[in-house]
Amino acid sequence: MSRIGKLPVKIPANVDITCSGLDITVKGKFGTLSNTIPDVLGMEQTEGRLTLSLKNKTRNSRALHGLYRTLINNMVTGVSEQFESTLNLQGVGY
């Protein structure tokens, strides 16, 4: 199993996740995102956490395990926090 895939996705209080079959929809303050997960992965949503599990342990499904956990985590982050960019100015004269 993937080390990243084993970690649960933390769901903030202001984010709603809807799982219908293989489709997952994440709704939050800053928008709505949706994705379809492969059929080799299973999802289980408990209080404040979403966990992905493997249905079979082939090489391809193990690779997808970590990938889709990260994609779902990025979807949750994207709808709950605004994009922020910081600029560091270094050099002579500043």
Helices and strands as residue ranges (DSSP letters): H 3-6, E 9-10, E 16-20, E 23-28, E 31-36, E 41-46, E 49-54, H 59-80
